[in-house]
Amino acid sequence: MTVWNVLIAIAIGYVVWRSAIYFVRILSMTPEEIDPDDIKEVVQDYKCTVCGAEVIMTVANVSTEKAPRHCREEMVPVWRPDSS
């Protein structure tokens, strides 16, 4: 074992150690708080086009007007006739 092998092993170990600390810090951050004024009541059904799972949304965040995701795909809105 040469001196270069030891130096390279120490350098690789340092890079792995710093990367692990970086990713742990990112994962430990808490998400932003949602403003209660951005939440509104809705009644919207969504269906997953991949597996067929359905979701009924009763509240939604106004600031993000995106459909929920399931099976890594965005769900599509389902329009049902009013049953009342």
C-alpha atoms as an extended CHARMM CRD file, in Angstrom:
* protein
*
        84  EXT
         1         1  MET       CA              0.0000000000        0.0000000000        0.0000000000  PROA      1               0.0000000000
         2         2  THR       CA              1.4930000000        3.2860000000       -1.0800000000  PROA      2               0.0000000000
         3         3  VAL       CA              1.1050000000        6.7550000000        0.3460000000  PROA      3               0.0000000000
         4         4  TRP       CA             -1.0140000000        7.7560000000       -2.6770000000  PROA      4               0.0000000000
         5         5  ASN       CA             -3.4840000000        4.9580000000       -2.0170000000  PROA      5               0.0000000000
         6         6  VAL       CA             -3.8860000000        6.1160000000        1.5770000000  PROA      6               0.0000000000
         7         7  LEU       CA             -4.3520000000        9.7640000000        0.5080000000  PROA      7               0.0000000000
         8         8  ILE       CA             -6.9130000000        8.8040000000       -2.1330000000  PROA      8               0.0000000000
         9         9  ALA       CA             -8.8190000000        6.6570000000        0.3860000000  PROA      9               0.0000000000
        10        10  ILE       CA             -8.8540000000        9.5300000000        2.8890000000  PROA      10              0.0000000000
        11        11  ALA       CA            -10.0780000000       11.9550000000        0.1940000000  PROA      11              0.0000000000
        12        12  ILE       CA            -12.8660000000        9.6000000000       -0.9030000000  PROA      12              0.0000000000
        13        13  GLY       CA            -13.8740000000        9.0310000000        2.7120000000  PROA      13              0.0000000000
        14        14  TYR       CA            -14.0290000000       12.7920000000        3.3120000000  PROA      14              0.0000000000
        15        15  VAL       CA            -16.1960000000       13.3680000000        0.2220000000  PROA      15              0.0000000000
        16        16  VAL       CA            -18.6020000000       10.5870000000        1.2560000000  PROA      16              0.0000000000
        17        17  TRP       CA            -18.7630000000       11.9510000000        4.8140000000  PROA      17              0.0000000000
        18        18  ARG       CA            -19.4870000000       15.5320000000        3.6470000000  PROA      18              0.0000000000
        19        19  SER       CA            -22.1160000000       14.3110000000        1.1730000000  PROA      19              0.0000000000
        20        20  ALA       CA            -23.8630000000       12.2920000000        3.8810000000  PROA      20              0.0000000000
        21        21  ILE       CA            -23.9640000000       15.3160000000        6.2110000000  PROA      21              0.0000000000
        22        22  TYR       CA            -25.3420000000       17.4870000000        3.3870000000  PROA      22              0.0000000000
        23        23  PHE       CA            -28.1710000000       15.0610000000        2.5680000000  PROA      23              0.0000000000
        24        24  VAL       CA            -29.0910000000       14.5010000000        6.2170000000  PROA      24              0.0000000000
        25        25  ARG       CA            -29.3780000000       18.2800000000        6.7000000000  PROA      25              0.0000000000
        26        26  ILE       CA            -31.6300000000       18.5850000000        3.6320000000  PROA      26              0.0000000000
        27        27  LEU       CA            -33.8810000000       15.7570000000        4.8320000000  PROA      27              0.0000000000
        28        28  SER       CA            -34.1510000000       17.1960000000        8.3370000000  PROA      28              0.0000000000
        29        29  MET       CA            -35.5720000000       20.5570000000        7.1620000000  PROA      29              0.0000000000
        30        30  THR       CA            -39.2560000000       21.0950000000        7.8580000000  PROA      30              0.0000000000
        31        31  PRO       CA            -41.4730000000       22.2430000000        4.9740000000  PROA      31              0.0000000000
        32        32  GLU       CA            -42.9060000000       25.7510000000        4.8740000000  PROA      32              0.0000000000
        33        33  GLU       CA            -46.0550000000       26.4520000000        6.8520000000  PROA      33              0.0000000000
        34        34  ILE       CA            -49.2140000000       26.7840000000        4.7540000000  PROA      34              0.0000000000
        35        35  ASP       CA            -51.0670000000       30.0580000000        5.1390000000  PROA      35              0.0000000000
        36        36  PRO       CA            -54.6080000000       29.3090000000        6.3950000000  PROA      36              0.0000000000
        37        37  ASP       CA            -55.9610000000       31.9670000000        4.0140000000  PROA      37              0.0000000000
        38        38  ASP       CA            -54.7350000000       29.8780000000        1.0590000000  PROA      38              0.0000000000
        39        39  ILE       CA            -56.9420000000       26.9160000000        2.0180000000  PROA      39              0.0000000000
        40        40  LYS       CA            -60.4620000000       26.8060000000        0.5850000000  PROA      40              0.0000000000
        41        41  GLU       CA            -63.2490000000       24.2550000000        0.6780000000  PROA      41              0.0000000000
        42        42  VAL       CA            -63.8220000000       22.3640000000       -2.5530000000  PROA      42              0.0000000000
        43        43  VAL       CA            -65.5100000000       19.1690000000       -3.6290000000  PROA      43              0.0000000000
        44        44  GLN       CA            -63.5360000000       17.6580000000       -6.4850000000  PROA      44              0.0000000000
        45        45  ASP       CA            -62.9940000000       14.0280000000       -7.4240000000  PROA      45              0.0000000000
        46        46  TYR       CA            -59.7390000000       12.8460000000       -8.9980000000  PROA      46              0.0000000000
        47        47  LYS       CA            -58.8860000000        9.5020000000      -10.5600000000  PROA      47              0.0000000000
        48        48  CYS       CA            -55.4950000000        7.9000000000      -11.1830000000  PROA      48              0.0000000000
        49        49  THR       CA            -55.1140000000        6.9440000000      -14.8410000000  PROA      49              0.0000000000
        50        50  VAL       CA            -52.6040000000        4.2030000000      -13.9920000000  PROA      50              0.0000000000
        51        51  CYS       CA            -54.3020000000        2.1540000000      -11.2530000000  PROA      51              0.0000000000
        52        52  GLY       CA            -57.8140000000        3.6420000000      -11.0540000000  PROA      52              0.0000000000
        53        53  ALA       CA            -57.6070000000        4.9030000000       -7.4500000000  PROA      53              0.0000000000
        54        54  GLU       CA            -60.0220000000        7.7440000000       -6.7070000000  PROA      54              0.0000000000
        55        55  VAL       CA            -59.6800000000       10.6830000000       -4.3000000000  PROA      55              0.0000000000
        56        56  ILE       CA            -62.3300000000       13.1590000000       -3.1620000000  PROA      56              0.0000000000
        57        57  MET       CA            -60.7280000000       16.5070000000       -2.2630000000  PROA      57              0.0000000000
        58        58  THR       CA            -62.6650000000       18.4730000000        0.3300000000  PROA      58              0.0000000000
        59        59  VAL       CA            -60.0770000000       21.2380000000        0.8760000000  PROA      59              0.0000000000
        60        60  ALA       CA            -57.4080000000       22.5470000000       -1.4810000000  PROA      60              0.0000000000
        61        61  ASN       CA            -54.4670000000       24.9220000000       -1.3610000000  PROA      61              0.0000000000
        62        62  VAL       CA            -55.2220000000       27.9410000000       -3.5590000000  PROA      62              0.0000000000
        63        63  SER       CA            -51.5470000000       28.7830000000       -4.1210000000  PROA      63              0.0000000000
        64        64  THR       CA            -50.8750000000       25.4080000000       -5.7950000000  PROA      64              0.0000000000
        65        65  GLU       CA            -53.6150000000       24.6030000000       -8.2620000000  PROA      65              0.0000000000
        66        66  LYS       CA            -52.1380000000       21.2540000000       -9.2830000000  PROA      66              0.0000000000
        67        67  ALA       CA            -53.9020000000       17.9280000000       -9.2010000000  PROA      67              0.0000000000
        68        68  PRO       CA            -52.7320000000       15.3910000000       -6.6110000000  PROA      68              0.0000000000
        69        69  ARG       CA            -50.2050000000       12.7820000000       -7.7360000000  PROA      69              0.0000000000
        70        70  HSD       CA            -50.5760000000        9.0080000000       -7.5340000000  PROA      70              0.0000000000
        71        71  CYS       CA            -48.4200000000        6.3030000000       -9.1410000000  PROA      71              0.0000000000
        72        72  ARG       CA            -46.0000000000        9.1520000000       -9.9480000000  PROA      72              0.0000000000
        73        73  GLU       CA            -48.5210000000       10.6690000000      -12.3600000000  PROA      73              0.0000000000
        74        74  GLU       CA            -50.9420000000       13.5670000000      -11.9350000000  PROA      74              0.0000000000
        75        75  MET       CA            -54.5090000000       12.4470000000      -11.3410000000  PROA      75              0.0000000000
        76        76  VAL       CA            -57.2560000000       13.6210000000      -13.6900000000  PROA      76              0.0000000000
        77        77  PRO       CA            -60.3910000000       15.4210000000      -12.4940000000  PROA      77              0.0000000000
        78        78  VAL       CA            -63.6050000000       13.3890000000      -12.6040000000  PROA      78              0.0000000000
        79        79  TRP       CA            -66.8010000000       15.3680000000      -13.1780000000  PROA      79              0.0000000000
        80        80  ARG       CA            -69.8670000000       13.7200000000      -11.7210000000  PROA      80              0.0000000000
        81        81  PRO       CA            -73.4280000000       14.9750000000      -12.0180000000  PROA      81              0.0000000000
        82        82  ASP       CA            -74.7710000000       16.6590000000       -8.9210000000  PROA      82              0.0000000000
        83        83  SER       CA            -76.7020000000       14.0260000000       -6.9170000000  PROA      83              0.0000000000
        84        84  SER       CA            -78.7370000000       16.4830000000       -4.8490000000  PROA      84              0.0000000000
